[in-house]
Amino acid sequence: MAKLTLPPLSLYVHIPWCVQKCPYCDFNSHGQKGDIPEQAYLQHLIADLKVDLLRFKDSIQQRPLHSIFIGGGTPSLFSAQGIGFLLAEIQKLVEFSPHIEITMEANPGTVEAERFHGYVEAGVTRISMGIQSFSDEKLQSLGRIHNAQEAKSAVEIARVSGLKSFNLDLMHGLPNQTLEQALDDLRQAIALEPPHLSWYQLTIEPNTMFAYRPPKLPDDDELWAIFEQGHKLLTDAGYQQYETSAYAKAGFQCQHNLNYWRFGDYLAIGCGAHGKMSFEQGDIIRYSKTKHPKGYLRGEYLYEQKNVPENDRAFEFFMNRFRLLEAVPKREFEQFTGISISAVKKQIDFAVEQNYILETDSQWQITEHGKLFLNELLEIFLPD
């Protein structure tokens, strides 16, 4: 097995509780029932990390943390003091990069928005807010507990809180949503001038309330019109699309997500968190943590771990890299997968022939045509 170059290292922290489960949500989240065991969970997160650091010590070596992402659920249900304790304890165990990005997901509800200053003092540099829509009617249909005015107020608080950046999550293709309603949501988001906008289509996922009682969604023609005209609105406003569903002002791309899509490594702690770790001798391990808080709070952290076989690595690499619109350096394919470029020459030649990608001596670049047929492009690299 060929040796690997170790990519940048990130950390994902999962906090599974939310006020109530949204009908479209398939994330590992649990509606709040009574008090959240904040202190106990924080202690288990640190214990979980210590176990991983020992388990992966040959991989971690001297790599500092490039980024941390605290996701959920709704992490902003935890106190600023709790988040500060967590980050301080993590830093005792793993070195932080001098320019580390620390993102936390937050609800735009009034009470939680008022905590933003505290989160900044705790070490958070970036907050990602689940706005989803600026229509109170649409927010109700999505099961959201905030309203449009609270969302706008939260953005103003984020702007003056000392954060280096913040993101707004916005959905389109909502139940009974018209083209004009979708574009109006986007115009209102753009008017708030966030440094980063995640703009993605609502999809019906299995085992959600929407899967059991499907709402009426826009058809394919309407969805295409929303995307085409929305993309132009964002581009004209100075946002650059750098990933399938992510737009940012220059210099404000989410560094944590970039590391995911660039086939970087990431430790993972918390209920249902997923991680990936590479080892110089050639192994790549993917693993996940126990999903339910009850088991996790008993100290049952690891759920599953597997080695990524060599014949799956090309597909996994390109499945991540081709979500990004930037060029893919060929050397990184060999460095991070341990596979020779010659092993995928036939697939690459076919992808070029189909105008899915462009190829130079040093890189591959997904085309506009390839972006539209991403699934077909990725299928080329599926193992036989």
GUNUBA-403805 format. One line per 10 residues: their letters; for each residue z, y, x of N, C-alpha, C, CB. Coordinates in steps of 0.05 Angstrom, whole numbers. Glycine has a CB too. Layout:
<sites>
a = Z,Y,X,Z,Y,X,Z,Y,X,Z,Y,X; ...
</sites>
This chain:
<sites>
makltlppls = 0,-24,17,0,0,0,0,25,18,25,0,-19; -18,44,12,-20,68,28,4,86,25,-46,84,20; 11,100,47,34,118,46,26,143,29,42,127,74; 47,155,18,43,179,1,55,203,14,57,174,-26; 42,226,8,54,252,13,72,260,-10,32,274,19; 96,268,-5,114,274,-28,108,302,-39,144,273,-19; 103,303,-66,97,329,-78,122,345,-83,82,325,-105; 120,370,-94,144,385,-101,162,370,-121,136,413,-112; 187,377,-120,207,363,-137,219,382,-157,230,351,-119; 219,373,-183,231,389,-204,254,373,-217,210,397,-225
lyvhipwcvq = 267,385,-237,288,371,-252,285,378,-281,316,378,-241; 285,357,-298,285,362,-327,312,354,-338,262,346,-342; 324,371,-355,350,367,-367,346,367,-397,371,388,-358; 354,345,-411,350,344,-440,377,347,-455,337,317,-448; 377,366,-473,400,370,-491,391,364,-519,412,400,-489; 401,342,-531,387,331,-555,394,343,-582,394,302,-556; 414,361,-583,423,370,-610,407,394,-619,452,377,-609; 403,396,-645,391,420,-658,406,424,-685,360,417,-662; 403,447,-697,416,452,-722,406,433,-744,412,482,-731; 380,430,-746,369,411,-764,341,402,-753,366,422,-793
kcpycdfnsh = 334,378,-760,309,366,-750,285,378,-765,309,335,-752; 265,388,-751,241,399,-764,223,376,-773,226,418,-745; 209,379,-795,193,356,-806,169,348,-788,183,363,-833; 161,365,-769,138,358,-752,147,347,-725,121,383,-747; 174,348,-719,184,343,-692,187,313,-686,210,357,-689; 174,304,-664,178,277,-655,193,275,-629,150,263,-653; 205,298,-620,221,297,-596,247,283,-601,226,326,-586; 261,275,-580,287,262,-583,308,283,-589,294,246,-557; 310,289,-614,330,310,-623,346,299,-646,316,336,-630; 370,310,-648,389,300,-669,402,324,-682,411,282,-656
gqkgdipeqa = 400,325,-709,412,347,-724,442,348,-720,406,344,-754; 452,372,-717,480,376,-711,498,367,-735,485,406,-705; 517,350,-729,537,342,-749,564,346,-737,533,312,-758; 578,367,-746,603,374,-735,600,388,-708,621,349,-732; 621,387,-692,620,401,-666,604,385,-645,649,405,-655; 589,399,-629,574,386,-607,593,381,-584,550,403,-598; 593,357,-572,611,351,-550,601,363,-524,615,320,-546; 601,390,-523,588,404,-501,600,396,-473,591,434,-504; 627,398,-471,639,393,-445,635,364,-436,669,399,-446; 638,345,-454,634,317,-447,605,312,-438,642,298,-471
ylqhliadlk = 586,323,-453,558,319,-446,551,331,-419,540,331,-468; 562,355,-414,556,367,-388,567,350,-365,569,395,-386; 590,338,-368,601,321,-348,584,296,-344,630,312,-355; 573,285,-366,556,262,-364,529,269,-351,551,250,-391; 519,293,-356,494,302,-343,498,302,-312,486,330,-352; 520,312,-303,525,313,-274,529,285,-263,550,330,-268; 543,268,-278,547,240,-269,520,226,-268,566,225,-287; 503,231,-288,476,219,-289,459,228,-264,461,227,-315; 461,253,-258,446,264,-235,456,251,-209,449,294,-233; 482,248,-206,493,236,-182,482,207,-178,524,235,-183
vdllrfkdsi = 481,192,-200,470,165,-199,441,165,-190,473,151,-226; 425,184,-201,397,186,-193,393,194,-164,383,206,-212; 409,212,-155,407,222,-127,412,199,-108,426,245,-122; 431,182,-115,436,158,-98,413,138,-100,463,145,-106; 404,134,-124,382,114,-129,356,123,-116,378,111,-159; 351,148,-115,326,159,-104,329,173,-77,313,178,-124; 350,167,-63,356,183,-38,333,181,-18,382,172,-26; 319,158,-18,296,155,1,273,173,-7,287,126,2; 271,181,-32,250,198,-42,257,227,-39,243,191,-71; 282,234,-45,290,262,-47,290,275,-19,318,265,-60
qqrplhsifi = 301,261,1,302,271,28,310,300,29,274,267,42; 294,317,41,300,345,44,285,363,24,294,355,72; 275,351,2,260,367,-17,279,384,-34,243,349,-35; 275,411,-34,291,427,-52,280,426,-80,292,457,-42; 296,434,-100,286,436,-127,267,460,-130,309,437,-147; 243,454,-139,222,474,-143,226,488,-170,194,461,-142; 236,473,-190,241,485,-217,260,467,-232,214,488,-232; 273,479,-252,290,464,-271,281,473,-299,320,470,-266; 279,453,-317,272,459,-345,293,446,-363,243,449,-352; 307,463,-378,328,453,-397,316,453,-425,354,470,-396
gggtpslfsa = 309,429,-435,295,427,-460,311,412,-481,268,413,-456; 300,409,-505,315,397,-527,297,386,-549,335,415,-538; 310,382,-573,334,396,-582,333,426,-579,357,385,-568; 357,437,-580,360,466,-578,382,472,-557,368,479,-605; 374,474,-532,394,479,-510,411,504,-515,380,481,-484; 400,524,-529,415,548,-533,439,545,-553,397,570,-543; 443,521,-563,467,515,-578,491,512,-558,465,489,-594; 485,508,-533,506,507,-512,513,535,-503,497,489,-488; 538,539,-496,547,565,-488,535,573,-461,578,566,-486; 535,599,-456,526,609,-430,544,599,-407,525,640,-429
qgigfllaei = 570,597,-413,589,586,-393,582,557,-387,618,589,-403; 575,542,-407,568,514,-403,543,511,-386,564,500,-429; 523,527,-392,498,526,-376,503,535,-347,476,544,-389; 520,556,-344,527,565,-317,541,543,-301,545,590,-319; 560,529,-314,574,507,-301,554,485,-292,595,494,-320; 535,478,-311,515,458,-305,499,465,-280,497,453,-329; 488,490,-280,471,498,-258,486,499,-232,458,525,-264; 510,509,-233,527,510,-208,532,482,-197,553,525,-214; 538,463,-215,543,436,-206,518,423,-195,554,419,-229; 495,428,-207,469,417,-197,464,428,-169,446,425,-216
qklvefsphi = 469,454,-165,464,466,-139,482,456,-117,467,497,-141; 506,446,-124,523,433,-105,511,407,-95,551,428,-116; 494,394,-112,484,368,-106,456,368,-94,484,351,-131; 440,387,-102,412,389,-93,406,418,-85,392,379,-115; 392,421,-63,385,448,-53,365,460,-73,372,447,-25; 368,486,-78,349,501,-94,329,515,-76,364,522,-112; 303,515,-84,283,531,-71,291,560,-74,255,525,-82; 284,577,-54,291,606,-56,279,619,-81,282,621,-31; 256,609,-90,242,621,-113,243,603,-137,213,628,-106; 265,588,-140,266,568,-162,263,581,-190,293,553,-161
eitmeanpgt = 248,568,-207,245,577,-235,263,560,-252,214,576,-244; 280,572,-268,298,557,-285,293,566,-314,329,562,-277; 280,548,-329,272,554,-357,292,540,-376,244,544,-362; 298,554,-398,314,542,-419,301,547,-446,343,552,-419; 298,527,-463,288,531,-490,310,543,-507,278,504,-502; 301,560,-525,321,574,-543,309,579,-570,330,600,-530; 326,579,-590,319,587,-617,319,617,-619,338,574,-638; 301,629,-634,301,658,-637,321,668,-658,274,668,-643; 338,651,-668,359,660,-687,377,681,-675,375,636,-697; 387,699,-691,403,722,-681,426,714,-663,413,738,-704
veaerfhgyv = 442,695,-671,466,688,-656,459,678,-628,483,666,-671; 439,661,-627,431,650,-601,418,671,-583,413,626,-604; 402,689,-595,388,709,-579,408,727,-565,369,726,-597; 431,732,-579,451,750,-567,463,738,-541,473,756,-587; 459,711,-537,470,698,-514,451,701,-489,474,669,-519; 427,713,-493,408,713,-471,419,725,-445,383,728,-480; 434,747,-448,446,760,-424,463,741,-409,462,785,-432; 479,725,-424,497,706,-412,482,684,-398,515,694,-433; 459,675,-409,443,655,-396,431,665,-370,421,645,-415; 423,690,-370,413,702,-345,435,702,-324,402,731,-350
eagvtrismg = 459,711,-331,481,711,-312,487,682,-302,506,723,-325; 482,662,-319,487,634,-312,466,624,-292,487,617,-337; 443,638,-289,423,630,-270,396,625,-282,432,606,-256; 393,626,-309,367,622,-322,349,645,-316,371,618,-353; 324,638,-308,305,659,-301,283,663,-322,292,653,-274; 281,643,-340,259,643,-359,268,629,-385,234,628,-347; 262,641,-408,269,629,-434,244,624,-449,289,648,-450; 243,601,-462,220,593,-479,230,592,-508,208,566,-470; 219,609,-525,228,611,-553,208,598,-572,231,641,-560; 219,581,-589,203,567,-609,198,584,-633,216,541,-617
iqsfsdeklq = 180,603,-632,174,621,-654,159,607,-676,157,646,-644; 137,593,-669,119,577,-686,102,593,-705,136,557,-702; 113,614,-719,98,630,-737,113,656,-742,91,615,-763; 98,677,-750,111,702,-759,110,705,-789,98,726,-745; 103,683,-803,103,683,-832,128,669,-842,77,670,-843; 145,683,-858,169,670,-868,162,646,-885,185,690,-884; 141,647,-900,132,625,-917,126,601,-899,108,633,-934; 110,605,-878,103,583,-860,127,572,-845,81,592,-840; 145,590,-837,169,581,-823,186,562,-841,186,605,-814; 187,569,-867,202,552,-886,189,525,-888,204,565,-913
slgrihnaqe = 162,525,-890,148,499,-893,151,482,-868,118,504,-898; 156,494,-845,160,480,-820,189,472,-815,150,496,-796; 206,480,-834,235,473,-831,249,490,-811,237,444,-824; 238,512,-803,251,529,-783,274,545,-796,231,549,-770; 295,551,-780,319,564,-792,320,594,-786,344,550,-781; 299,604,-771,299,633,-767,277,645,-784,293,639,-737; 277,672,-786,255,686,-800,239,703,-780,266,703,-823; 218,715,-790,200,730,-772,214,754,-759,176,740,-788; 231,768,-774,245,791,-762,264,782,-740,260,806,-784; 278,760,-744,296,750,-723,280,743,-698,312,725,-734
aksaveiarv = 257,732,-702,240,725,-679,232,750,-663,214,710,-689; 225,770,-677,217,795,-663,241,808,-649,204,815,-683; 264,807,-662,288,818,-650,295,802,-624,312,817,-669; 292,776,-625,298,758,-602,280,765,-579,295,729,-609; 255,772,-584,237,779,-563,246,805,-550,208,782,-574; 255,824,-566,264,850,-555,289,845,-537,270,870,-577; 307,827,-546,331,821,-530,322,808,-504,350,802,-546; 303,789,-505,293,776,-481,282,796,-461,272,754,-488; 268,816,-472,254,835,-455,274,852,-438,238,854,-472; 298,857,-449,317,874,-434,341,858,-422,328,895,-453
sglksfnldl = 338,831,-422,361,815,-414,362,809,-384,360,788,-429; 341,817,-370,341,812,-341,325,787,-334,368,810,-331; 313,774,-353,297,750,-348,273,758,-331,288,737,-374; 264,740,-313,239,744,-298,215,740,-315,238,726,-273; 217,722,-335,195,716,-353,205,704,-379,175,697,-339; 189,705,-400,195,689,-424,170,680,-437,213,706,-443; 173,659,-453,150,647,-466,154,646,-496,145,618,-455; 133,650,-511,133,646,-540,117,621,-547,123,671,-555; 129,602,-561,115,579,-572,104,587,-599,134,554,-574; 78,583,-603,66,590,-629,47,567,-637,50,617,-627
mhglpnqtle = 48,560,-662,30,538,-672,8,549,-690,47,518,-688; -14,535,-690,-35,541,-709,-43,515,-723,-60,555,-696; -60,517,-744,-67,494,-760,-44,485,-777,-75,471,-741; -29,504,-788,-5,499,-804,-13,491,-832,14,523,-804; 6,479,-848,-1,472,-875,-12,496,-891,24,462,-890; -36,491,-903,-49,511,-919,-55,537,-905,-33,516,-944; -56,537,-879,-61,561,-864,-90,569,-863,-50,559,-835; -96,594,-869,-124,604,-868,-129,614,-839,-129,626,-889; -155,618,-834,-163,629,-808,-149,656,-803,-193,632,-806; -150,673,-824,-138,700,-820,-108,699,-816,-144,717,-845
qalddlrqai = -94,681,-830,-65,678,-826,-59,669,-797,-54,658,-846; -75,650,-787,-70,640,-759,-75,663,-739,-89,616,-753; -96,678,-743,-102,700,-725,-82,723,-727,-131,711,-730; -71,726,-751,-50,747,-755,-25,739,-740,-44,751,-785; -18,714,-740,5,704,-724,1,711,-695,9,674,-728; -24,705,-686,-30,709,-657,-30,739,-650,-57,696,-651; -40,755,-668,-40,784,-663,-12,795,-660,-56,799,-685; 6,785,-678,34,794,-677,47,785,-651,50,784,-701; 41,761,-642,52,751,-617,42,767,-593,45,721,-613; 16,773,-593,4,789,-571,16,817,-570,-26,790,-574
alepphlswy = 22,828,-594,33,856,-596,61,857,-583,35,865,-625; 74,834,-581,101,834,-569,99,832,-538,117,810,-580; 75,828,-528,69,827,-499,87,808,-483,73,855,-488; 89,782,-492,103,763,-476,87,757,-450,108,737,-492; 100,751,-428,85,744,-404,70,717,-406,104,742,-380; 80,700,-425,69,673,-428,69,665,-457,86,652,-411; 47,653,-466,44,644,-493,35,614,-493,24,662,-509; 50,597,-506,42,570,-511,31,569,-540,65,549,-507; 5,564,-543,-8,565,-569,-22,538,-574,-29,589,-570; -10,523,-592,-20,496,-595,-22,488,-625,-2,476,-581
qltiepntmf = -39,469,-630,-45,460,-657,-24,441,-667,-72,447,-658; -15,445,-692,3,426,-705,-11,399,-709,14,437,-732; 2,378,-699,-9,351,-704,12,334,-718,-18,337,-677; 4,316,-735,23,299,-749,29,275,-732,11,290,-777; 54,273,-723,62,251,-706,76,229,-722,81,262,-684; 73,204,-713,87,182,-727,117,186,-728,80,155,-713; 130,175,-748,159,175,-751,171,203,-754,171,161,-727; 155,221,-765,165,248,-772,164,250,-803,149,271,-758; 178,270,-814,177,275,-843,149,281,-852,196,297,-851; 134,296,-835,106,302,-843,89,277,-843,95,323,-823
ayrppklpdd = 96,257,-827,80,232,-828,85,217,-854,88,214,-804; 109,219,-864,115,205,-890,105,220,-914,145,201,-892; 105,247,-912,95,264,-934,76,285,-922,118,278,-949; 51,277,-916,33,294,-901,26,319,-917,7,279,-894; 29,343,-904,20,368,-917,-11,370,-915,34,392,-905; -22,389,-930,-51,394,-927,-56,413,-904,-62,407,-954; -70,403,-884,-76,419,-860,-105,429,-860,-71,402,-834; -112,449,-845,-139,459,-843,-158,436,-833,-141,483,-825; -183,437,-842,-202,416,-833,-212,423,-805,-225,413,-853; -229,405,-794,-238,408,-766,-253,434,-761,-255,384,-758
delwaifeqg = -270,442,-781,-286,466,-778,-268,491,-777,-306,469,-801; -247,491,-794,-228,513,-795,-212,514,-769,-209,511,-819; -204,491,-759,-188,489,-734,-205,500,-711,-179,461,-729; -230,493,-710,-247,502,-688,-250,532,-689,-275,489,-689; -254,543,-714,-256,573,-716,-231,587,-707,-263,580,-746; -208,575,-715,-182,586,-706,-180,587,-676,-158,570,-718; -187,564,-663,-185,562,-634,-204,582,-621,-190,534,-624; -229,582,-630,-250,598,-617,-243,628,-618,-277,593,-630; -235,637,-642,-230,665,-646,-202,673,-634,-230,673,-676; -183,654,-635,-157,659,-623,-159,660,-593,-137,637,-631
hklltdagyq = -175,643,-581,-179,643,-552,-190,669,-543,-197,619,-543; -209,680,-558,-221,706,-551,-200,729,-553,-245,712,-570; -183,728,-574,-162,748,-577,-144,748,-553,-146,743,-603; -136,724,-544,-118,721,-521,-131,731,-495,-109,692,-518; -156,723,-491,-170,730,-467,-174,760,-466,-197,716,-466; -182,772,-489,-186,801,-490,-160,816,-484,-198,809,-517; -138,804,-490,-112,817,-487,-100,813,-458,-92,807,-507; -116,799,-441,-108,796,-413,-93,770,-407,-91,819,-406; -94,752,-426,-81,726,-421,-102,706,-410,-68,714,-447; -94,691,-390,-112,671,-378,-103,644,-387,-112,674,-347
qyetsayaka = -121,628,-398,-115,601,-405,-115,584,-379,-136,589,-425; -92,572,-372,-91,557,-347,-85,528,-353,-69,568,-329; -79,521,-378,-74,494,-386,-83,491,-415,-43,486,-382; -86,467,-424,-98,462,-451,-86,480,-472,-95,433,-459; -60,483,-473,-47,499,-494,-30,522,-483,-29,481,-510; -36,530,-458,-18,551,-446,-35,574,-436,-2,539,-423; -25,598,-442,-38,623,-433,-16,641,-420,-51,639,-457; -24,655,-399,-5,672,-385,-18,696,-374,9,656,-363; -2,718,-371,-11,741,-355,-11,732,-326,8,766,-360; -26,746,-309,-29,738,-281,-1,736,-268,-46,759,-266
gfqcqhnlny = 4,713,-254,29,709,-240,52,699,-257,38,735,-228; 47,693,-283,69,684,-300,65,656,-312,72,703,-323; 49,640,-298,46,612,-307,73,598,-304,24,597,-290; 78,578,-321,103,563,-320,102,544,-296,108,547,-347; 119,549,-276,118,534,-252,127,505,-256,135,547,-230; 145,501,-274,154,473,-280,132,457,-292,178,474,-299; 118,468,-312,96,453,-324,73,449,-305,86,467,-349; 68,469,-287,47,465,-267,54,441,-249,44,491,-250; 79,438,-242,86,415,-226,82,389,-240,115,417,-217; 87,388,-266,81,364,-282,51,357,-280,88,367,-312
wrfgdylaig = 34,377,-286,6,372,-288,-7,368,-261,-8,396,-302; 6,377,-240,-5,373,-213,5,346,-201,3,395,-195; 16,329,-218,26,303,-210,49,305,-191,3,287,-197; 66,326,-195,90,329,-179,111,309,-187,100,357,-182; 134,310,-174,157,293,-180,177,308,-196,169,281,-155; 192,293,-213,213,306,-228,235,286,-235,202,319,-254; 260,294,-227,283,280,-235,288,286,-265,308,288,-218; 302,268,-279,306,272,-307,334,263,-315,285,257,-324; 349,281,-328,376,273,-337,379,282,-366,398,287,-319; 396,267,-380,400,273,-409,387,252,-427,390,300,-415
cgahgkmsfe = 395,253,-452,385,233,-472,354,232,-473,396,239,-499; 343,209,-468,314,205,-472,297,219,-451,306,214,-498; 308,231,-431,292,246,-411,275,226,-395,311,262,-391; 251,235,-388,232,219,-372,228,231,-345,204,217,-387; 228,215,-324,224,224,-297,203,209,-282,250,222,-282; 195,220,-259,175,208,-241,183,214,-213,145,218,-247; 184,193,-196,191,197,-168,172,181,-150,220,188,-163; 163,194,-128,146,182,-108,161,175,-83,122,200,-102; 152,155,-69,165,147,-44,144,145,-22,179,119,-48; 151,154,2,131,155,24,118,128,29,145,165,49
qgdiiryskt = 133,106,26,121,80,32,100,71,12,143,59,34; 98,87,-11,75,81,-29,83,77,-58,61,57,-20; 108,72,-65,116,67,-92,117,94,-108,144,54,-94; 109,91,-134,113,113,-154,128,101,-177,86,126,-163; 151,113,-184,168,102,-205,169,121,-228,197,96,-194; 166,111,-252,171,126,-277,195,113,-290,146,126,-296; 212,130,-302,236,120,-315,244,138,-338,259,118,-294; 261,127,-355,271,142,-378,300,136,-382,255,136,-404; 314,154,-396,342,152,-401,348,143,-430,356,179,-394; 372,133,-434,381,124,-460,377,147,-481,411,116,-459
khpkgylrge = 365,140,-504,358,161,-523,381,172,-539,337,151,-541; 399,154,-549,419,163,-568,444,174,-554,427,140,-586; 454,197,-563,478,209,-550,501,190,-549,486,234,-565; 505,173,-569,529,155,-568,528,137,-543,529,138,-594; 505,124,-538,503,107,-514,505,123,-489,477,92,-515; 492,146,-489,492,163,-465,521,172,-458,474,188,-469; 536,180,-479,563,189,-475,582,166,-468,573,204,-499; 572,142,-469,588,119,-458,582,114,-429,582,94,-475; 564,130,-418,556,127,-390,533,108,-386,580,117,-374; 519,101,-407,495,83,-405,471,101,-402,493,65,-431
ylyeqknvpe = 465,108,-377,444,128,-372,416,117,-371,450,142,-346; 411,98,-353,383,89,-349,375,70,-372,381,74,-322; 352,76,-384,341,59,-405,319,40,-394,330,76,-428; 301,52,-379,278,36,-369,267,48,-343,255,36,-391; 258,30,-326,246,39,-301,223,20,-293,267,40,-278; 200,32,-285,178,14,-277,162,27,-254,159,9,-301; 150,10,-238,133,20,-216,105,24,-227,133,-1,-193; 92,46,-221,65,51,-231,46,35,-214,58,82,-230; 32,15,-225,13,-1,-209,-10,16,-199,3,-25,-225; -22,7,-176,-43,23,-164,-67,27,-183,-53,9,-139
ndrafeffmn = -73,6,-200,-97,9,-217,-92,28,-240,-105,-18,-227; -68,38,-245,-62,57,-266,-61,86,-255,-36,51,-280; -60,89,-229,-54,115,-217,-76,135,-220,-47,112,-188; -102,126,-218,-124,145,-221,-123,158,-249,-151,131,-215; -120,141,-269,-119,151,-297,-95,170,-300,-116,128,-317; -71,163,-290,-48,180,-293,-52,207,-279,-23,166,-282; -64,206,-255,-68,230,-240,-87,249,-255,-80,224,-212; -110,238,-264,-130,255,-277,-121,264,-305,-157,241,-278; -105,246,-318,-95,254,-345,-78,279,-343,-78,231,-357; -64,282,-320,-48,306,-316,-65,329,-305,-25,300,-296
rfrlleavpk = -80,324,-284,-94,346,-270,-116,359,-287,-107,335,-245; -129,343,-304,-151,355,-320,-141,369,-345,-170,333,-328; -114,369,-349,-103,388,-369,-104,416,-359,-74,379,-377; -103,419,-332,-104,445,-320,-133,454,-316,-89,446,-293; -138,480,-318,-165,489,-315,-172,496,-286,-170,514,-332; -152,495,-268,-157,500,-240,-171,477,-227,-130,506,-225; -183,482,-204,-197,461,-189,-176,441,-178,-214,473,-166; -185,416,-175,-168,394,-165,-175,388,-136,-171,368,-183; -157,394,-117,-163,387,-89,-165,357,-86,-142,399,-71; -187,348,-74,-191,319,-70,-169,307,-53,-218,313,-58
refeqftgis = -160,322,-33,-140,311,-15,-114,304,-30,-134,331,8; -108,319,-51,-83,313,-66,-86,287,-81,-77,336,-86; -110,279,-89,-113,253,-103,-104,231,-84,-143,249,-112; -114,232,-59,-107,211,-40,-78,213,-31,-125,213,-15; -68,238,-27,-41,242,-18,-20,233,-38,-36,271,-11; -25,239,-64,-4,234,-84,-7,207,-99,-5,256,-104; -31,194,-96,-34,168,-110,-35,145,-90,-59,168,-126; -42,151,-64,-45,130,-45,-71,115,-48,-22,111,-46; -90,126,-64,-116,113,-69,-138,128,-55,-121,111,-100; -157,113,-44,-180,126,-31,-199,137,-53,-195,106,-13
isavkkqidf = -211,160,-47,-231,172,-65,-254,153,-70,-241,198,-54; -260,136,-50,-282,117,-54,-277,98,-77,-287,102,-28; -252,93,-83,-245,74,-105,-252,85,-132,-215,68,-104; -256,112,-135,-263,123,-161,-290,137,-160,-242,144,-169; -306,131,-139,-332,144,-136,-350,139,-160,-346,134,-110; -351,114,-170,-368,108,-192,-360,124,-217,-367,77,-198; -335,126,-222,-325,141,-246,-330,171,-243,-295,136,-250; -326,181,-219,-331,209,-213,-361,216,-217,-322,217,-185; -378,199,-206,-407,203,-209,-415,204,-238,-423,181,-194; -403,186,-254,-410,186,-283,-400,211,-297,-398,160,-296
aveqnyilet = -375,220,-290,-364,244,-302,-381,269,-295,-335,249,-292; -391,270,-270,-409,292,-262,-435,290,-277,-415,290,-231; -446,266,-280,-471,262,-295,-469,271,-324,-479,232,-294; -445,267,-336,-441,275,-364,-434,305,-366,-418,258,-376; -433,319,-344,-425,347,-343,-397,352,-353,-444,364,-360; -379,332,-348,-351,336,-354,-337,350,-331,-337,308,-359; -346,345,-306,-334,358,-283,-356,367,-263,-314,339,-269; -349,385,-246,-366,393,-223,-352,383,-198,-370,424,-222; -368,376,-178,-357,365,-153,-368,380,-129,-363,335,-150; -350,387,-110,-358,398,-84,-346,379,-63,-348,427,-80
dsqwqitehg = -350,386,-38,-339,369,-16,-308,367,-17,-348,380,11; -295,388,-28,-266,389,-26,-251,388,-53,-258,414,-12; -266,390,-75,-252,391,-101,-268,382,-125,-242,420,-105; -254,378,-147,-267,373,-173,-258,395,-192,-259,344,-184; -275,403,-210,-269,424,-229,-279,416,-257,-283,451,-221; -260,415,-276,-268,409,-304,-286,431,-314,-243,405,-322; -307,424,-329,-326,443,-341,-317,451,-369,-355,432,-341; -330,472,-380,-325,479,-408,-331,455,-426,-341,504,-416; -352,441,-420,-360,418,-435,-339,396,-433,-387,407,-426; -328,392,-408,-307,373,-404,-282,378,-419,-301,371,-374
klflnellei = -275,404,-421,-251,412,-436,-253,403,-465,-247,443,-435; -277,405,-476,-282,398,-504,-281,368,-508,-308,409,-514; -287,353,-487,-288,323,-489,-268,311,-469,-317,313,-483; -244,322,-470,-224,313,-450,-217,284,-453,-199,330,-453; -214,274,-478,-208,246,-482,-229,228,-471,-204,240,-512; -254,235,-476,-277,219,-465,-277,219,-435,-304,229,-476; -271,242,-423,-270,244,-394,-248,226,-383,-264,273,-385; -224,227,-395,-202,211,-385,-207,181,-388,-176,218,-399; -221,173,-409,-226,145,-414,-242,132,-391,-242,141,-440; -257,149,-377,-273,139,-354,-255,126,-333,-290,161,-342
flpd = -231,137,-331,-212,128,-309,-192,107,-318,-198,152,-299; -195,98,-344,-177,77,-353,-182,51,-336,-181,71,-383; -160,37,-329,-164,12,-313,-179,-9,-330,-137,1,-303; -195,-25,-316,-210,-46,-330,-191,-67,-342,-230,-60,-311
</sites>
